[in-house]
Amino acid sequence: MKTQDFEDAIIKMNSRIVLDEVKLNKGHVRRFHGHIGTTLIMWDEKGKGYTCRLYTVQGEEKMHHDAHVGVTESCFEPNSKYDIHFENI
């Protein structure tokens, strides 16, 4: 899929997703990253959604306020709420 296909599909989700980064492979999307508040969202090349929290709460202390620095793809878990169904666009 092309970047514009992903952007259009995400906009049609009617959410407050902020688009952050696109990783391309030969002109096609390999990974698309965005966020809503403290939740990072990643889509793979097929539009499958994954989410990761920007921080963890332990007791009353919040840790990793600037967690963007240490976020890796291993923290993302599948979340069908953000799956993109391109055939419906």
The first five atom37 places (N, CA, C, CB, O) and aatype in JSON, in Angstrom:
{
  "aatype": [12, 11, 16, 5, 3, 13, 6, 3, 0, 9, 9, 11, 12, 2, 15, 1, 9, 19, 10, 3, 6, 19, 11, 10, 2, 11, 7, 8, 19, 1, 1, 13, 8, 7, 8, 9, 7, 16, 16, 10, 9, 12, 17, 3, 6, 11, 7, 11, 7, 18, 16, 4, 1, 10, 18, 16, 19, 5, 7, 6, 6, 11, 12, 8, 8, 3, 0, 8, 19, 7, 19, 16, 6, 15, 4, 13, 6, 14, 2, 15, 11, 18, 3, 9, 8, 13, 6, 2, 9],
  "atom_mask": [
    [1, 1, 1, 1, 1],
    [1, 1, 1, 1, 1],
    [1, 1, 1, 1, 1],
    [1, 1, 1, 1, 1],
    [1, 1, 1, 1, 1],
    [1, 1, 1, 1, 1],
    [1, 1, 1, 1, 1],
    [1, 1, 1, 1, 1],
    [1, 1, 1, 1, 1],
    [1, 1, 1, 1, 1],
    [1, 1, 1, 1, 1],
    [1, 1, 1, 1, 1],
    [1, 1, 1, 1, 1],
    [1, 1, 1, 1, 1],
    [1, 1, 1, 1, 1],
    [1, 1, 1, 1, 1],
    [1, 1, 1, 1, 1],
    [1, 1, 1, 1, 1],
    [1, 1, 1, 1, 1],
    [1, 1, 1, 1, 1],
    [1, 1, 1, 1, 1],
    [1, 1, 1, 1, 1],
    [1, 1, 1, 1, 1],
    [1, 1, 1, 1, 1],
    [1, 1, 1, 1, 1],
    [1, 1, 1, 1, 1],
    [1, 1, 1, 0, 1],
    [1, 1, 1, 1, 1],
    [1, 1, 1, 1, 1],
    [1, 1, 1, 1, 1],
    [1, 1, 1, 1, 1],
    [1, 1, 1, 1, 1],
    [1, 1, 1, 1, 1],
    [1, 1, 1, 0, 1],
    [1, 1, 1, 1, 1],
    [1, 1, 1, 1, 1],
    [1, 1, 1, 0, 1],
    [1, 1, 1, 1, 1],
    [1, 1, 1, 1, 1],
    [1, 1, 1, 1, 1],
    [1, 1, 1, 1, 1],
    [1, 1, 1, 1, 1],
    [1, 1, 1, 1, 1],
    [1, 1, 1, 1, 1],
    [1, 1, 1, 1, 1],
    [1, 1, 1, 1, 1],
    [1, 1, 1, 0, 1],
    [1, 1, 1, 1, 1],
    [1, 1, 1, 0, 1],
    [1, 1, 1, 1, 1],
    [1, 1, 1, 1, 1],
    [1, 1, 1, 1, 1],
    [1, 1, 1, 1, 1],
    [1, 1, 1, 1, 1],
    [1, 1, 1, 1, 1],
    [1, 1, 1, 1, 1],
    [1, 1, 1, 1, 1],
    [1, 1, 1, 1, 1],
    [1, 1, 1, 0, 1],
    [1, 1, 1, 1, 1],
    [1, 1, 1, 1, 1],
    [1, 1, 1, 1, 1],
    [1, 1, 1, 1, 1],
    [1, 1, 1, 1, 1],
    [1, 1, 1, 1, 1],
    [1, 1, 1, 1, 1],
    [1, 1, 1, 1, 1],
    [1, 1, 1, 1, 1],
    [1, 1, 1, 1, 1],
    [1, 1, 1, 0, 1],
    [1, 1, 1, 1, 1],
    [1, 1, 1, 1, 1],
    [1, 1, 1, 1, 1],
    [1, 1, 1, 1, 1],
    [1, 1, 1, 1, 1],
    [1, 1, 1, 1, 1],
    [1, 1, 1, 1, 1],
    [1, 1, 1, 1, 1],
    [1, 1, 1, 1, 1],
    [1, 1, 1, 1, 1],
    [1, 1, 1, 1, 1],
    [1, 1, 1, 1, 1],
    [1, 1, 1, 1, 1],
    [1, 1, 1, 1, 1],
    [1, 1, 1, 1, 1],
    [1, 1, 1, 1, 1],
    [1, 1, 1, 1, 1],
    [1, 1, 1, 1, 1],
    [1, 1, 1, 1, 1]
  ],
  "atom_positions": [
    [[0.83, -1.18, 0.0], [0.0, 0.0, 0.0], [0.88, 1.25, 0.0], [-0.95, 0.0, 1.21], [2.01, 1.23, 0.48]],
    [[0.35, 2.29, -0.53], [1.03, 3.58, -0.58], [0.71, 4.38, 0.69], [0.62, 4.37, -1.85], [-0.27, 4.11, 1.39]],
    [[1.54, 5.35, 0.97], [1.36, 6.19, 2.16], [-0.02, 6.85, 2.17], [2.45, 7.26, 2.22], [-0.67, 6.91, 3.21]],
    [[-0.46, 7.35, 1.03], [-1.75, 8.04, 0.96], [-2.9, 7.1, 1.32], [-1.96, 8.6, -0.44], [-3.87, 7.54, 1.94]],
    [[-2.81, 5.82, 0.96], [-3.84, 4.84, 1.31], [-3.97, 4.72, 2.82], [-3.53, 3.47, 0.7], [-5.07, 4.71, 3.37]],
    [[-2.82, 4.64, 3.51], [-2.82, 4.55, 4.97], [-3.37, 5.83, 5.6], [-1.4, 4.27, 5.49], [-4.2, 5.77, 6.5]],
    [[-2.9, 6.98, 5.13], [-3.36, 8.25, 5.68], [-4.87, 8.39, 5.54], [-2.65, 9.42, 5.0], [-5.54, 8.78, 6.49]],
    [[-5.4, 8.09, 4.37], [-6.85, 8.19, 4.14], [-7.62, 7.25, 5.07], [-7.18, 7.87, 2.68], [-8.64, 7.63, 5.64]],
    [[-7.13, 6.02, 5.21], [-7.82, 5.03, 6.05], [-7.8, 5.45, 7.52], [-7.17, 3.65, 5.9], [-8.79, 5.28, 8.22]],
    [[-6.69, 5.99, 7.99], [-6.58, 6.4, 9.38], [-7.47, 7.61, 9.65], [-5.11, 6.73, 9.74], [-8.11, 7.68, 10.71]],
    [[-7.53, 8.53, 8.73], [-8.4, 9.7, 8.88], [-9.86, 9.26, 8.96], [-8.2, 10.69, 7.72], [-10.63, 9.83, 9.72]],
    [[-10.24, 8.26, 8.17], [-11.62, 7.78, 8.17], [-11.99, 7.03, 9.45], [-11.85, 6.87, 6.97], [-13.17, 6.74, 9.66]],
    [[-11.02, 6.7, 10.3], [-11.31, 6.03, 11.57], [-12.01, 6.98, 12.55], [-10.01, 5.5, 12.19], [-12.5, 6.53, 13.59]],
    [[-12.06, 8.27, 12.23], [-12.7, 9.27, 13.09], [-12.16, 9.25, 14.52], [-14.19, 9.04, 13.11], [-12.94, 9.28, 15.47]],
    [[-10.88, 9.2, 14.65], [-10.25, 9.27, 15.96], [-9.26, 10.41, 15.97], [-9.56, 7.93, 16.33], [-9.08, 11.09, 14.96]],
    [[-8.63, 10.62, 17.09], [-7.67, 11.71, 17.21], [-6.24, 11.21, 17.04], [-7.82, 12.4, 18.56], [-5.34, 11.65, 17.75]],
    [[-6.04, 10.31, 16.12], [-4.72, 9.74, 15.9], [-3.81, 10.78, 15.24], [-4.81, 8.47, 15.02], [-4.16, 11.39, 14.23]],
    [[-2.64, 10.96, 15.85], [-1.62, 11.83, 15.29], [-0.63, 10.93, 14.55], [-0.9, 12.69, 16.41], [-0.09, 10.0, 15.13]],
    [[-0.39, 11.21, 13.28], [0.51, 10.4, 12.47], [1.95, 10.86, 12.71], [0.15, 10.49, 10.96], [2.25, 12.05, 12.62]],
    [[2.84, 9.91, 13.03], [4.2, 10.25, 13.41], [5.27, 9.9, 12.38], [4.53, 9.57, 14.68], [6.09, 10.74, 12.03]],
    [[5.25, 8.67, 11.9], [6.37, 8.21, 11.08], [5.92, 7.11, 10.13], [7.52, 7.71, 11.97], [5.06, 6.3, 10.45]],
    [[6.52, 7.09, 8.96], [6.27, 6.04, 7.97], [7.61, 5.42, 7.6], [5.53, 6.61, 6.71], [8.57, 6.13, 7.3]],
    [[7.67, 4.1, 7.61], [8.86, 3.38, 7.13], [8.49, 2.73, 5.82], [9.37, 2.32, 8.18], [7.54, 1.95, 5.74]],
    [[9.25, 3.06, 4.79], [8.93, 2.58, 3.44], [9.9, 1.5, 2.98], [8.95, 3.73, 2.46], [11.04, 1.41, 3.45]],
    [[9.43, 0.68, 2.07], [10.24, -0.32, 1.39], [9.87, -0.26, -0.08], [10.03, -1.76, 2.0], [8.79, -0.71, -0.47]],
    [[10.76, 0.28, -0.9], [10.53, 0.42, -2.34], [9.24, 1.17, -2.65], [10.5, -0.96, -3.01], [8.48, 0.79, -3.54]],
    [[8.99, 2.25, -1.89], [7.83, 3.09, -2.15], [6.54, 2.63, -1.51], [0.0, 0.0, 0.0], [5.53, 3.33, -1.62]],
    [[6.55, 1.49, -0.85], [5.35, 0.97, -0.19], [5.56, 0.98, 1.32], [5.03, -0.47, -0.68], [6.68, 0.83, 1.8]],
    [[4.46, 1.17, 2.05], [4.54, 1.24, 3.51], [4.95, -0.11, 4.09], [3.19, 1.68, 4.1], [4.37, -1.14, 3.77]],
    [[5.96, -0.07, 4.95], [6.38, -1.25, 5.71], [5.84, -1.15, 7.13], [7.92, -1.39, 5.71], [5.34, -2.14, 7.67]],
    [[5.95, 0.03, 7.74], [5.41, 0.31, 9.07], [4.9, 1.75, 9.07], [6.49, 0.09, 10.19], [5.5, 2.64, 8.48]],
    [[3.78, 1.94, 9.74], [3.21, 3.28, 9.88], [2.99, 3.49, 11.37], [1.87, 3.45, 9.06], [2.36, 2.65, 12.02]],
    [[3.49, 4.6, 11.92], [3.41, 4.86, 13.36], [2.58, 6.12, 13.62], [4.81, 5.02, 13.96], [2.64, 7.09, 12.86]],
    [[1.82, 6.08, 14.7], [1.05, 7.22, 15.15], [0.83, 7.1, 16.65], [0.0, 0.0, 0.0], [1.33, 6.18, 17.29]],
    [[0.07, 8.03, 17.22], [-0.24, 7.95, 18.64], [-1.54, 8.69, 18.95], [0.92, 8.51, 19.48], [-1.97, 9.58, 18.22]],
    [[-2.13, 8.29, 20.07], [-3.26, 9.0, 20.69], [-2.87, 9.14, 22.15], [-4.65, 8.23, 20.5], [-2.79, 8.15, 22.87]],
    [[-2.64, 10.35, 22.6], [-2.25, 10.56, 23.99], [-1.02, 9.74, 24.35], [0.0, 0.0, 0.0], [0.05, 9.94, 23.77]],
    [[-1.16, 8.82, 25.29], [-0.03, 8.01, 25.75], [0.01, 6.63, 25.11], [-0.08, 7.87, 27.25], [0.77, 5.77, 25.55]],
    [[-0.78, 6.41, 24.09], [-0.8, 5.12, 23.4], [-0.15, 5.25, 22.03], [-2.23, 4.59, 23.27], [-0.6, 6.03, 21.2]],
    [[0.91, 4.48, 21.81], [1.53, 4.43, 20.49], [0.79, 3.4, 19.65], [3.05, 4.07, 20.6], [0.36, 2.37, 20.16]],
    [[0.64, 3.68, 18.38], [-0.03, 2.76, 17.46], [0.9, 2.49, 16.3], [-1.4, 3.34, 16.96], [1.54, 3.4, 15.77]],
    [[0.98, 1.23, 15.91], [1.8, 0.86, 14.76], [0.94, -0.02, 13.85], [3.11, 0.12, 15.2], [0.2, -0.88, 14.33]],
    [[1.05, 0.21, 12.55], [0.39, -0.65, 11.57], [1.46, -1.31, 10.72], [-0.6, 0.16, 10.68], [2.46, -0.69, 10.37]],
    [[1.25, -2.58, 10.4], [2.17, -3.25, 9.49], [1.72, -3.0, 8.05], [2.25, -4.78, 9.79], [0.76, -2.27, 7.82]],
    [[2.42, -3.6, 7.1], [2.14, -3.34, 5.68], [0.75, -3.79, 5.24], [3.16, -4.02, 4.82], [0.26, -3.35, 4.2]],
    [[0.11, -4.65, 6.02], [-1.23, -5.13, 5.67], [-2.33, -4.37, 6.39], [-1.36, -6.59, 5.98], [-3.52, -4.61, 6.16]],
    [[-1.94, -3.43, 7.29], [-2.92, -2.64, 8.01], [-3.3, -3.19, 9.37], [0.0, 0.0, 0.0], [-4.22, -2.68, 10.0]],
    [[-2.61, -4.23, 9.83], [-2.89, -4.79, 11.16], [-2.38, -3.82, 12.22], [-2.23, -6.19, 11.33], [-1.25, -3.36, 12.15]],
    [[-3.24, -3.51, 13.21], [-2.9, -2.54, 14.24], [-2.26, -3.17, 15.47], [0.0, 0.0, 0.0], [-2.63, -4.27, 15.87]],
    [[-1.31, -2.46, 16.05], [-0.63, -2.86, 17.28], [-0.53, -1.62, 18.17], [0.81, -3.46, 16.99], [-0.39, -0.51, 17.67]],
    [[-0.62, -1.81, 19.48], [-0.5, -0.67, 20.4], [0.53, -0.94, 21.48], [-1.86, -0.36, 21.02], [0.86, -2.08, 21.79]],
    [[1.02, 0.17, 22.06], [2.0, 0.12, 23.14], [1.79, 1.36, 23.99], [3.47, 0.04, 22.58], [1.62, 2.45, 23.45]],
    [[1.79, 1.22, 25.31], [1.65, 2.36, 26.22], [2.98, 3.1, 26.33], [1.17, 1.91, 27.62], [4.04, 2.47, 26.37]],
    [[2.93, 4.43, 26.38], [4.15, 5.23, 26.48], [4.78, 5.16, 27.86], [3.85, 6.65, 26.14], [5.98, 5.39, 28.0]],
    [[4.0, 4.85, 28.87], [4.57, 4.77, 30.21], [3.89, 3.66, 30.98], [4.44, 6.11, 30.95], [2.81, 3.2, 30.61]],
    [[4.51, 3.22, 32.06], [3.91, 2.25, 32.96], [3.73, 2.91, 34.31], [4.78, 0.96, 33.07], [4.49, 3.81, 34.67]],
    [[2.74, 2.47, 35.05], [2.48, 3.03, 36.37], [2.78, 1.95, 37.4], [1.0, 3.54, 36.5], [2.24, 0.85, 37.35]],
    [[3.65, 2.28, 38.33], [3.97, 1.37, 39.42], [3.67, 2.1, 40.71], [5.46, 0.89, 39.37], [4.36, 3.06, 41.07]],
    [[2.63, 1.66, 41.41], [2.22, 2.38, 42.61], [1.74, 3.76, 42.2], [0.0, 0.0, 0.0], [0.92, 3.89, 41.3]],
    [[2.25, 4.79, 42.87], [1.86, 6.15, 42.53], [2.88, 6.84, 41.66], [1.63, 6.96, 43.78], [2.68, 7.99, 41.27]],
    [[3.95, 6.17, 41.35], [5.03, 6.78, 40.58], [4.9, 6.43, 39.11], [6.41, 6.34, 41.12], [4.81, 5.25, 38.76]],
    [[4.88, 7.42, 38.26], [4.86, 7.17, 36.82], [6.29, 7.1, 36.33], [4.07, 8.28, 36.06], [7.12, 7.93, 36.69]],
    [[6.56, 6.11, 35.52], [7.91, 5.93, 35.0], [7.9, 6.11, 33.49], [8.46, 4.55, 35.39], [6.86, 5.99, 32.85]],
    [[9.05, 6.38, 32.94], [9.23, 6.46, 31.5], [8.38, 7.56, 30.86], [8.9, 5.14, 30.86], [7.71, 7.3, 29.86]],
    [[8.4, 8.77, 31.4], [7.62, 9.87, 30.84], [8.0, 10.16, 29.39], [7.79, 11.12, 31.67], [7.14, 10.49, 28.58]],
    [[9.28, 10.04, 29.07], [9.72, 10.26, 27.69], [10.06, 8.92, 27.05], [10.95, 11.21, 27.65], [11.13, 8.75, 26.46]],
    [[9.14, 7.99, 27.17], [9.37, 6.61, 26.76], [9.55, 6.43, 25.27], [8.25, 5.76, 27.23], [9.97, 5.35, 24.83]],
    [[9.25, 7.45, 24.47], [9.5, 7.32, 23.04], [10.94, 6.91, 22.78], [9.18, 8.64, 22.31], [11.23, 6.21, 21.8]],
    [[11.83, 7.34, 23.65], [13.25, 7.06, 23.48], [13.54, 5.57, 23.51], [14.06, 7.77, 24.55], [14.34, 5.08, 22.72]],
    [[12.89, 4.84, 24.41], [13.2, 3.42, 24.59], [12.2, 2.45, 24.01], [0.0, 0.0, 0.0], [12.3, 1.25, 24.26]],
    [[11.25, 2.93, 23.23], [10.22, 2.05, 22.68], [10.8, 1.23, 21.54], [9.0, 2.87, 22.2], [11.45, 1.77, 20.64]],
    [[10.55, -0.07, 21.58], [10.95, -0.94, 20.48], [9.71, -1.66, 19.98], [12.05, -1.95, 20.93], [8.67, -1.63, 20.64]],
    [[9.8, -2.29, 18.85], [8.64, -2.99, 18.31], [8.22, -4.16, 19.2], [8.94, -3.49, 16.91], [7.1, -4.66, 19.07]],
    [[9.09, -4.61, 20.09], [8.75, -5.75, 20.95], [7.7, -5.38, 21.99], [10.0, -6.27, 21.64], [7.07, -6.28, 22.55]],
    [[7.49, -4.08, 22.27], [6.49, -3.7, 23.27], [5.09, -3.65, 22.67], [6.85, -2.35, 23.88], [4.12, -3.55, 23.42]],
    [[4.96, -3.7, 21.36], [3.65, -3.61, 20.71], [2.91, -4.94, 20.77], [3.81, -3.17, 19.25], [3.48, -6.01, 20.56]],
    [[1.61, -4.83, 21.08], [0.74, -6.02, 21.1], [-0.38, -5.8, 20.09], [0.16, -6.27, 22.55], [-0.82, -4.67, 19.88]],
    [[-0.86, -6.88, 19.44], [-1.95, -6.72, 18.47], [-3.18, -6.08, 19.11], [-2.32, -8.09, 17.87], [-3.53, -6.38, 20.25]],
    [[-3.83, -5.2, 18.38], [-5.05, -4.54, 18.85], [-5.96, -4.35, 17.64], [-4.73, -3.17, 19.55], [-5.75, -3.44, 16.83]],
    [[-6.96, -5.2, 17.53], [-7.83, -5.19, 16.35], [-8.67, -3.92, 16.25], [-8.74, -6.4, 16.39], [-9.23, -3.64, 15.19]],
    [[-8.76, -3.15, 17.34], [-9.49, -1.88, 17.3], [-8.92, -0.94, 16.24], [-9.46, -1.2, 18.69], [-9.64, -0.13, 15.67]],
    [[-7.61, -1.06, 15.98], [-6.95, -0.17, 15.04], [-6.61, -0.84, 13.71], [-5.7, 0.36, 15.66], [-5.87, -0.26, 12.9]],
    [[-7.13, -2.04, 13.46], [-6.9, -2.68, 12.17], [-7.53, -1.85, 11.05], [-7.47, -4.13, 12.17], [-8.62, -1.3, 11.2]],
    [[-6.84, -1.77, 9.94], [-7.33, -1.05, 8.77], [-7.85, -2.1, 7.76], [-6.2, -0.14, 8.12], [-7.13, -3.03, 7.4]],
    [[-9.08, -1.91, 7.33], [-9.66, -2.81, 6.33], [-9.75, -2.03, 5.02], [-11.08, -3.34, 6.78], [-10.72, -1.31, 4.77]],
    [[-8.72, -2.18, 4.2], [-8.6, -1.39, 2.98], [-9.75, -1.63, 1.99], [-7.28, -1.69, 2.32], [-10.07, -0.75, 1.2]],
    [[-10.35, -2.81, 2.03], [-11.43, -3.09, 1.08], [-12.67, -2.26, 1.39], [-11.78, -4.57, 1.1], [-13.54, -2.13, 0.53]],
    [[-12.77, -1.68, 2.6], [-13.93, -0.85, 2.96], [-13.72, 0.62, 2.65], [-14.23, -1.01, 4.43], [-14.6, 1.43, 2.93]],
    [[-12.58, 0.97, 2.06], [-12.28, 2.38, 1.81], [-12.75, 2.77, 0.41], [-10.77, 2.66, 1.97], [-12.59, 3.92, 0.01]]
  ]
}
